[in-house]
Amino acid sequence: MKKFITTPHAPAPIGPYNQAVLVNDTLYISGQTPIDPSTGKLVEGDVKREATQCMKNLGAILEAAGLTFDNVVKTSIFLKDMHQFATVNEVYGSYFNADTAPARETVEVANLPMFVNVEISMIAVK
């Protein structure tokens, strides 16, 4: 059975998808871009600020589902420029214990929605 997870503390979807879908004990979180849900505007300035906002949005969705970053088992990071990997990795890594961090891939892409520099999605398990 599918349960749709939504929270006003993360950006509303900009297309035909949900913030997250819980199926049994697995939560699939849609890719989060650096939109500040309190303003509905993109966080701009540098990729560190963007990555931080992505992680805040993901954290809000995890919380709405009754989970934490400790429940995350898989992430996907999409970067507009792989030269920004170290900066994004630093922000991302601050949310996880290195010994128990989830599986992950990071890929460079030509463009992302609203031409942001980073988008991150997650899968978590209760």
Secondary structure as UniProt FT lines:
FT   STRAND          2..5
FT   TURN            8..9
FT   STRAND          20..23
FT   TURN            24..25
FT   STRAND          26..32
FT   STRAND          35..36
FT   TURN            37..40
FT   STRAND          41..42
FT   HELIX           47..64
FT   TURN            65..66
FT   HELIX           69..71
FT   STRAND          72..79
FT   HELIX           82..84
FT   HELIX           85..93
FT   TURN            94..95
FT   TURN            98..100
FT   STRAND          103..108
FT   HELIX           113..115
FT   STRAND          118..125
//
